[in-house]
Amino acid sequence: MTKRQVVADYGLCEANAVCMAVNPEVFHVDDDDNLFILKPDVTADTEDDIAEAVRRCPRQALAIVEVDDD
């Protein structure tokens, strides 16, 4: 079975915190400009916000991927 998760390309991420502004329960940028994905699984509750964060990311560092649920 597969599920969808949001992932970040940390080589592209500039920690602009646009994603955190969209959904701070999923994304967190700390005081040292490090991005943390707190809840990577795309759920019915987070799907719209995650898609919006991916769309609005200035560096296009976020993506939604399918992963095997082992």
MOPAC internal coordinates of N, CA, C and O (Angstrom, degrees):
PM7 1SCF
backbone

  N    0.0000 0     0.00 0     0.00 0    0    0    0
  C    1.4500 1     0.00 0     0.00 0    1    0    0
  C    1.5323 1   108.79 1     0.00 0    2    1    0
  O    1.2310 1   120.78 1   -38.23 1    3    2    1
  N    1.3264 1   116.12 1   141.77 1    3    2    1
  C    1.4589 1   119.58 1   179.28 1    5    3    2
  C    1.5166 1   110.34 1  -110.10 1    6    5    3
  O    1.2310 1   121.70 1   -24.64 1    7    6    5
  N    1.3070 1   114.34 1   155.36 1    7    6    5
  C    1.4601 1   120.91 1   173.73 1    9    7    6
  C    1.5156 1   107.77 1  -135.52 1   10    9    7
  O    1.2310 1   120.74 1   -13.66 1   11   10    9
  N    1.3114 1   116.19 1   166.34 1   11   10    9
  C    1.4560 1   120.46 1   179.86 1   13   11   10
  C    1.5206 1   109.99 1  -107.17 1   14   13   11
  O    1.2310 1   121.75 1   -40.25 1   15   14   13
  N    1.3309 1   114.25 1   139.75 1   15   14   13
  C    1.4560 1   120.75 1   178.17 1   17   15   14
  C    1.5197 1   109.59 1  -135.32 1   18   17   15
  O    1.2310 1   121.23 1   -26.29 1   19   18   17
  N    1.3228 1   115.25 1   153.71 1   19   18   17
  C    1.4524 1   120.52 1   172.70 1   21   19   18
  C    1.5342 1   107.56 1   -92.78 1   22   21   19
  O    1.2310 1   121.10 1   -43.73 1   23   22   21
  N    1.3273 1   115.50 1   136.27 1   23   22   21
  C    1.4616 1   121.87 1   178.97 1   25   23   22
  C    1.5189 1   108.68 1  -129.16 1   26   25   23
  O    1.2310 1   121.24 1   -20.73 1   27   26   25
  N    1.3238 1   115.24 1   159.27 1   27   26   25
  C    1.4606 1   120.88 1   178.51 1   29   27   26
  C    1.5162 1   109.98 1  -121.96 1   30   29   27
  O    1.2310 1   121.22 1   -37.79 1   31   30   29
  N    1.3142 1   115.27 1   142.21 1   31   30   29
  C    1.4562 1   121.72 1   169.47 1   33   31   30
  C    1.5203 1   105.19 1   -93.69 1   34   33   31
  O    1.2310 1   120.98 1   -79.87 1   35   34   33
  N    1.3301 1   115.73 1   100.13 1   35   34   33
  C    1.4616 1   120.51 1  -173.88 1   37   35   34
  C    1.5256 1   112.29 1   -69.39 1   38   37   35
  O    1.2310 1   120.07 1   163.78 1   39   38   37
  N    1.3233 1   117.48 1   -16.22 1   39   38   37
  C    1.4572 1   121.04 1   173.87 1   41   39   38
  C    1.5242 1   112.00 1   -72.00 1   42   41   39
  O    1.2310 1   120.66 1   152.56 1   43   42   41
  N    1.3301 1   116.34 1   -27.44 1   43   42   41
  C    1.4637 1   121.18 1   178.02 1   45   43   42
  C    1.5284 1   112.76 1   -93.65 1   46   45   43
  O    1.2310 1   120.30 1   149.94 1   47   46   45
  N    1.3118 1   117.04 1   -30.06 1   47   46   45
  C    1.4647 1   122.25 1  -173.19 1   49   47   46
  C    1.5316 1   110.96 1   -62.72 1   50   49   47
  O    1.2310 1   121.33 1   -50.76 1   51   50   49
  N    1.3350 1   115.06 1   129.24 1   51   50   49
  C    1.4666 1   121.43 1   175.84 1   53   51   50
  C    1.5241 1   111.57 1  -107.23 1   54   53   51
  O    1.2310 1   119.96 1  -170.91 1   55   54   53
  N    1.3119 1   117.68 1     9.09 1   55   54   53
  C    1.4628 1   123.33 1   178.78 1   57   55   54
  C    1.5267 1   111.64 1    55.39 1   58   57   55
  O    1.2310 1   120.92 1  -134.96 1   59   58   57
  N    1.3285 1   115.85 1    45.04 1   59   58   57
  C    1.4582 1   120.70 1   177.45 1   61   59   58
  C    1.5252 1   112.54 1   -71.62 1   62   61   59
  O    1.2310 1   120.20 1   164.61 1   63   62   61
  N    1.3205 1   117.22 1   -15.39 1   63   62   61
  C    1.4679 1   124.76 1   176.92 1   65   63   62
  C    1.5254 1   113.33 1    68.32 1   66   65   63
  O    1.2310 1   119.95 1  -162.32 1   67   66   65
  N    1.3225 1   117.70 1    17.68 1   67   66   65
  C    1.4646 1   120.15 1   174.71 1   69   67   66
  C    1.5286 1   108.91 1   -62.65 1   70   69   67
  O    1.2310 1   120.36 1   138.17 1   71   70   69
  N    1.3165 1   116.91 1   -41.83 1   71   70   69
  C    1.4663 1   120.98 1   179.58 1   73   71   70
  C    1.5292 1   111.22 1   -62.47 1   74   73   71
  O    1.2310 1   120.85 1   140.05 1   75   74   73
  N    1.3318 1   115.99 1   -39.95 1   75   74   73
  C    1.4606 1   119.87 1   179.78 1   77   75   74
  C    1.5270 1   110.46 1   -65.74 1   78   77   75
  O    1.2310 1   120.06 1   145.65 1   79   78   77
  N    1.3193 1   117.49 1   -34.35 1   79   78   77
  C    1.4631 1   120.61 1   176.96 1   81   79   78
  C    1.5272 1   110.91 1   -66.18 1   82   81   79
  O    1.2310 1   120.51 1   147.52 1   83   82   81
  N    1.3282 1   116.63 1   -32.48 1   83   82   81
  C    1.4645 1   120.59 1   179.08 1   85   83   82
  C    1.5221 1   110.80 1   -72.93 1   86   85   83
  O    1.2310 1   120.15 1   134.10 1   87   86   85
  N    1.3427 1   117.31 1   -45.90 1   87   86   85
  C    1.4627 1   120.64 1   180.00 1   89   87   86
  C    1.5282 1   110.59 1  -152.48 1   90   89   87
  O    1.2310 1   120.25 1   -85.44 1   91   90   89
  N    1.3322 1   117.13 1    94.56 1   91   90   89
  C    1.4660 1   120.55 1  -179.37 1   93   91   90
  C    1.5279 1   114.65 1   -70.77 1   94   93   91
  O    1.2310 1   119.90 1   169.94 1   95   94   93
  N    1.3202 1   117.80 1   -10.06 1   95   94   93
  C    1.4654 1   119.61 1   175.92 1   97   95   94
  C    1.5258 1   111.24 1   -80.95 1   98   97   95
  O    1.2310 1   120.48 1   160.04 1   99   98   97
  N    1.3352 1   116.69 1   -19.96 1   99   98   97
  C    1.4601 1   121.53 1   179.32 1  101   99   98
  C    1.5273 1   110.90 1  -100.84 1  102  101   99
  O    1.2310 1   120.46 1   138.38 1  103  102  101
  N    1.3302 1   116.72 1   -41.62 1  103  102  101
  C    1.4667 1   121.80 1  -174.65 1  105  103  102
  C    1.5249 1   110.65 1  -116.71 1  106  105  103
  O    1.2310 1   120.99 1   -39.75 1  107  106  105
  N    1.3408 1   115.71 1   140.25 1  107  106  105
  C    1.4646 1   120.57 1   175.75 1  109  107  106
  C    1.5219 1   109.15 1  -139.68 1  110  109  107
  O    1.2310 1   120.75 1   -49.82 1  111  110  109
  N    1.3253 1   116.16 1   130.18 1  111  110  109
  C    1.4609 1   121.93 1   172.68 1  113  111  110
  C    1.5219 1   106.33 1  -112.45 1  114  113  111
  O    1.2310 1   120.70 1   -58.35 1  115  114  113
  N    1.3332 1   116.26 1   121.65 1  115  114  113
  C    1.4655 1   119.86 1  -176.68 1  117  115  114
  C    1.5281 1   111.43 1   -84.63 1  118  117  115
  O    1.2310 1   120.79 1     1.08 1  119  118  117
  N    1.3183 1   116.10 1  -178.92 1  119  118  117
  C    1.4619 1   122.12 1  -176.96 1  121  119  118
  C    1.5237 1   112.89 1   -65.88 1  122  121  119
  O    1.2310 1   120.18 1   161.70 1  123  122  121
  N    1.3257 1   117.25 1   -18.30 1  123  122  121
  C    1.4661 1   121.46 1   178.19 1  125  123  122
  C    1.5285 1   111.89 1   -96.34 1  126  125  123
  O    1.2310 1   120.41 1  -165.57 1  127  126  125
  N    1.3326 1   116.83 1    14.43 1  127  126  125
  C    1.4690 1   123.39 1   179.43 1  129  127  126
  C    1.5172 1   113.27 1    62.17 1  130  129  127
  O    1.2310 1   120.57 1  -139.71 1  131  130  129
  N    1.3165 1   116.51 1    40.29 1  131  130  129
  C    1.4584 1   122.22 1   173.83 1  133  131  130
  C    1.5165 1   108.69 1  -105.62 1  134  133  131
  O    1.2310 1   120.81 1   -50.68 1  135  134  133
  N    1.3329 1   116.06 1   129.32 1  135  134  133
  C    1.4590 1   121.12 1   177.37 1  137  135  134
  C    1.5188 1   109.92 1   -87.28 1  138  137  135
  O    1.2310 1   120.98 1   -45.93 1  139  138  137
  N    1.3181 1   115.74 1   134.07 1  139  138  137
  C    1.4553 1   122.68 1   173.94 1  141  139  138
  C    1.5261 1   107.86 1  -124.11 1  142  141  139
  O    1.2310 1   120.77 1   -48.14 1  143  142  141
  N    1.3188 1   116.14 1   131.86 1  143  142  141
  C    1.4621 1   120.82 1   173.99 1  145  143  142
  C    1.5238 1   105.94 1   -96.52 1  146  145  143
  O    1.2310 1   121.16 1   -73.69 1  147  146  145
  N    1.3153 1   115.39 1   106.31 1  147  146  145
  C    1.4598 1   121.69 1  -173.00 1  149  147  146
  C    1.5210 1   112.63 1   -76.37 1  150  149  147
  O    1.2310 1   120.59 1   144.14 1  151  150  149
  N    1.3089 1   116.48 1   -35.86 1  151  150  149
  C    1.4687 1   122.37 1  -178.98 1  153  151  150
  C    1.5214 1   108.05 1  -134.52 1  154  153  151
  O    1.2310 1   119.68 1   -92.91 1  155  154  153
  N    1.3331 1   118.21 1    87.09 1  155  154  153
  C    1.4592 1   120.61 1  -173.94 1  157  155  154
  C    1.5296 1   115.01 1   -72.42 1  158  157  155
  O    1.2310 1   119.70 1   156.79 1  159  158  157
  N    1.3190 1   118.17 1   -23.21 1  159  158  157
  C    1.4660 1   120.05 1  -177.73 1  161  159  158
  C    1.5225 1   111.12 1   -69.64 1  162  161  159
  O    1.2310 1   120.73 1   -50.08 1  163  162  161
  N    1.3207 1   116.22 1   129.92 1  163  162  161
  C    1.4576 1   122.10 1   175.77 1  165  163  162
  C    1.5229 1   107.46 1   -82.20 1  166  165  163
  O    1.2310 1   120.89 1   -61.56 1  167  166  165
  N    1.3198 1   115.91 1   118.44 1  167  166  165
  C    1.4579 1   122.03 1  -179.55 1  169  167  166
  C    1.5269 1   109.03 1  -118.76 1  170  169  167
  O    1.2310 1   120.85 1    -6.80 1  171  170  169
  N    1.3006 1   115.97 1   173.20 1  171  170  169
  C    1.4625 1   119.91 1   177.01 1  173  171  170
  C    1.5290 1   110.79 1   -59.13 1  174  173  171
  O    1.2310 1   120.53 1   145.25 1  175  174  173
  N    1.3364 1   116.59 1   -34.75 1  175  174  173
  C    1.4695 1   121.13 1  -179.45 1  177  175  174
  C    1.5209 1   113.10 1   -73.56 1  178  177  175
  O    1.2310 1   119.96 1   150.22 1  179  178  177
  N    1.3287 1   117.67 1   -29.78 1  179  178  177
  C    1.4677 1   120.23 1  -174.52 1  181  179  178
  C    1.5289 1   114.04 1  -108.50 1  182  181  179
  O    1.2310 1   120.01 1   172.07 1  183  182  181
  N    1.3128 1   117.59 1    -7.93 1  183  182  181
  C    1.4655 1   121.18 1  -173.14 1  185  183  182
  C    1.5309 1   113.44 1   -55.26 1  186  185  183
  O    1.2310 1   119.99 1   131.68 1  187  186  185
  N    1.3268 1   117.63 1   -48.32 1  187  186  185
  C    1.4578 1   120.19 1  -178.01 1  189  187  186
  C    1.5272 1   111.90 1   -65.26 1  190  189  187
  O    1.2310 1   120.27 1   135.97 1  191  190  189
  N    1.3292 1   117.08 1   -44.03 1  191  190  189
  C    1.4646 1   120.47 1   179.92 1  193  191  190
  C    1.5231 1   111.63 1   -65.12 1  194  193  191
  O    1.2310 1   120.22 1   137.75 1  195  194  193
  N    1.3210 1   117.19 1   -42.25 1  195  194  193
  C    1.4615 1   119.93 1   179.66 1  197  195  194
  C    1.5252 1   110.41 1   -64.45 1  198  197  195
  O    1.2310 1   120.10 1   136.65 1  199  198  197
  N    1.3144 1   117.41 1   -43.35 1  199  198  197
  C    1.4659 1   120.31 1   177.96 1  201  199  198
  C    1.5289 1   110.62 1   -61.33 1  202  201  199
  O    1.2310 1   120.29 1   141.11 1  203  202  201
  N    1.3134 1   117.05 1   -38.89 1  203  202  201
  C    1.4681 1   121.44 1   177.58 1  205  203  202
  C    1.5347 1   110.82 1   -65.91 1  206  205  203
  O    1.2310 1   120.08 1   137.84 1  207  206  205
  N    1.3231 1   117.46 1   -42.16 1  207  206  205
  C    1.4604 1   120.69 1   178.33 1  209  207  206
  C    1.5243 1   111.22 1   -63.89 1  210  209  207
  O    1.2310 1   120.28 1   138.91 1  211  210  209
  N    1.3258 1   117.07 1   -41.09 1  211  210  209
  C    1.4705 1   120.96 1   176.96 1  213  211  210
  C    1.5262 1   109.41 1   -61.50 1  214  213  211
  O    1.2310 1   120.37 1   135.22 1  215  214  213
  N    1.3043 1   116.89 1   -44.78 1  215  214  213
  C    1.4607 1   121.73 1  -178.17 1  217  215  214
  C    1.5294 1   111.91 1   -64.79 1  218  217  215
  O    1.2310 1   120.28 1   141.53 1  219  218  217
  N    1.3291 1   117.06 1   -38.47 1  219  218  217
  C    1.4613 1   121.60 1  -174.19 1  221  219  218
  C    1.5204 1   114.64 1   -89.43 1  222  221  219
  O    1.2310 1   119.56 1   172.68 1  223  222  221
  N    1.3112 1   118.44 1    -7.32 1  223  222  221
  C    1.4673 1   120.81 1  -178.10 1  225  223  222
  C    1.5347 1   109.55 1   -59.74 1  226  225  223
  O    1.2310 1   119.93 1   -59.57 1  227  226  225
  N    1.3353 1   117.75 1   120.43 1  227  226  225
  C    1.4635 1   120.45 1  -176.49 1  229  227  226
  C    1.5301 1   114.05 1   -62.44 1  230  229  227
  O    1.2310 1   120.03 1   151.67 1  231  230  229
  N    1.3133 1   117.54 1   -28.33 1  231  230  229
  C    1.4627 1   121.97 1  -177.64 1  233  231  230
  C    1.5218 1   112.47 1  -104.46 1  234  233  231
  O    1.2310 1   120.17 1  -176.75 1  235  234  233
  N    1.3285 1   117.28 1     3.25 1  235  234  233
  C    1.4643 1   122.59 1  -177.23 1  237  235  234
  C    1.5323 1   110.88 1    52.69 1  238  237  235
  O    1.2310 1   121.44 1  -136.20 1  239  238  237
  N    1.3310 1   114.84 1    43.80 1  239  238  237
  C    1.4579 1   121.58 1  -177.86 1  241  239  238
  C    1.5223 1   113.26 1   -90.07 1  242  241  239
  O    1.2310 1   120.10 1   172.70 1  243  242  241
  N    1.3200 1   117.41 1    -7.30 1  243  242  241
  C    1.4683 1   121.06 1  -178.78 1  245  243  242
  C    1.5167 1   110.45 1  -107.42 1  246  245  243
  O    1.2310 1   121.03 1   -32.37 1  247  246  245
  N    1.3315 1   115.63 1   147.63 1  247  246  245
  C    1.4552 1   121.27 1   176.80 1  249  247  246
  C    1.5213 1   109.16 1  -150.64 1  250  249  247
  O    1.2310 1   121.26 1   -26.21 1  251  250  249
  N    1.3111 1   115.19 1   153.79 1  251  250  249
  C    1.4651 1   121.65 1   172.27 1  253  251  250
  C    1.5243 1   107.12 1  -102.57 1  254  253  251
  O    1.2310 1   121.02 1   -54.57 1  255  254  253
  N    1.3302 1   115.65 1   125.43 1  255  254  253
  C    1.4605 1   120.82 1  -177.87 1  257  255  254
  C    1.5151 1   109.26 1  -125.06 1  258  257  255
  O    1.2310 1   121.43 1   -21.75 1  259  258  257
  N    1.3352 1   114.87 1   158.25 1  259  258  257
  C    1.4550 1   120.94 1   173.91 1  261  259  258
  C    1.5294 1   108.47 1   -96.56 1  262  261  259
  O    1.2310 1   120.73 1   -46.05 1  263  262  261
  N    1.3241 1   116.20 1   133.95 1  263  262  261
  C    1.4547 1   121.76 1   179.43 1  265  263  262
  C    1.5147 1   109.18 1  -129.10 1  266  265  263
  O    1.2310 1   120.70 1   -29.31 1  267  266  265
  N    1.3172 1   116.27 1   150.69 1  267  266  265
  C    1.4562 1   120.83 1   175.99 1  269  267  266
  C    1.5218 1   109.37 1   -72.10 1  270  269  267
  O    1.2310 1   120.62 1   -44.80 1  271  270  269
  N    1.2985 1   116.43 1   135.20 1  271  270  269
  C    1.4660 1   122.89 1   179.24 1  273  271  270
  C    1.5219 1   108.21 1   -95.87 1  274  273  271
  O    1.2310 1   120.79 1   -95.46 1  275  274  273
  N    1.3157 1   116.09 1    84.54 1  275  274  273
  C    1.4755 1   120.85 1  -177.41 1  277  275  274
  C    1.4979 1   112.07 1   -90.35 1  278  277  275
  O    1.2310 1   120.10 1   180.00 1  279  278  277

